């Protein structure tokens, strides 16, 4: 069974680079990666925050949030 991984981002240059270098580098045999653009899917912000995401880009693997770099705080996505 693959481990679920969710890559949350806002489409900014920092997020795009993190997606290229981190999320896309995960072994597809081990991880089922979902890419969530919070600017296009604001209804997913609450779930991201509940998973511990404080800023994007962030990767949530098996329920643990990993903040890759600081692109934008979650508060910026709510306005």
C-alpha positions as CSV (number, residue, x, y, z in Angstrom):
1,X,0.0,0.0,0.0
2,X,1.3,3.5,-0.9
3,X,1.7,6.2,1.7
4,X,-0.5,9.2,1.0
5,X,1.3,12.5,0.4
6,X,-0.3,15.9,-0.2
7,X,1.8,18.7,-1.7
8,X,0.1,22.0,-0.8
9,X,1.1,25.1,-2.8
10,X,-0.1,28.5,-4.1
11,X,1.5,28.4,-7.6
12,X,4.2,30.9,-6.7
13,X,7.8,30.5,-8.0
14,X,9.0,29.1,-4.7
15,X,6.1,26.5,-4.8
16,X,6.7,25.5,-8.4
17,X,10.4,24.9,-7.7
18,X,9.6,22.9,-4.5
19,X,7.1,20.8,-6.5
20,X,9.8,20.1,-9.1
21,X,12.5,19.3,-6.6
22,X,10.7,17.7,-3.8
23,X,7.2,16.5,-4.5
24,X,7.9,15.1,-8.0
25,X,11.0,13.4,-6.6
26,X,9.1,11.1,-4.3
27,X,9.2,7.4,-5.3
28,X,5.9,6.7,-7.0
29,X,6.1,3.1,-5.9
30,X,6.0,4.2,-2.3
31,X,3.9,7.4,-2.3
32,X,0.6,8.4,-3.8
33,X,1.1,12.2,-4.3
34,X,-1.8,14.6,-4.6
35,X,-1.0,18.2,-5.7
36,X,-3.3,20.8,-4.2
37,X,-3.2,24.4,-5.5
38,X,-4.8,26.3,-2.6
39,X,-5.2,29.4,-4.7
40,X,-7.5,27.4,-7.1
41,X,-9.0,25.2,-4.3
42,X,-9.6,27.5,-1.3
43,X,-12.0,25.0,0.1
44,X,-9.0,22.8,1.0
45,X,-7.4,25.4,3.2
46,X,-9.1,24.2,6.4
47,X,-7.9,20.6,5.7
48,X,-4.3,21.9,5.1
49,X,-4.4,23.8,8.4
50,X,-5.8,20.8,10.2
51,X,-2.9,18.8,8.9
52,X,-0.5,21.3,10.4
53,X,0.3,23.4,7.3
54,X,1.4,26.9,8.4
55,X,2.8,28.1,5.1
56,X,3.2,26.9,1.5
57,X,4.8,25.1,-0.1
58,X,4.3,22.2,2.3
59,X,4.2,18.4,2.0
60,X,2.0,16.3,4.3
61,X,3.2,12.7,4.4
62,X,1.3,10.2,6.5
63,X,-0.3,13.0,8.5
64,X,3.0,14.9,9.3
65,X,3.5,18.4,7.8
66,X,6.9,19.3,6.3
67,X,7.4,22.9,5.4
68,X,9.8,23.1,2.5
69,X,10.4,26.8,2.1
70,X,8.5,29.9,2.9
71,X,6.5,31.0,-0.1
72,X,3.3,32.4,1.6
73,X,1.6,32.1,4.9
74,X,-1.8,30.4,5.1
75,X,-3.3,33.8,6.0
76,X,-2.4,35.2,2.6
77,X,-4.4,32.5,0.9
78,X,-7.5,33.4,2.8
79,X,-7.7,37.0,1.6
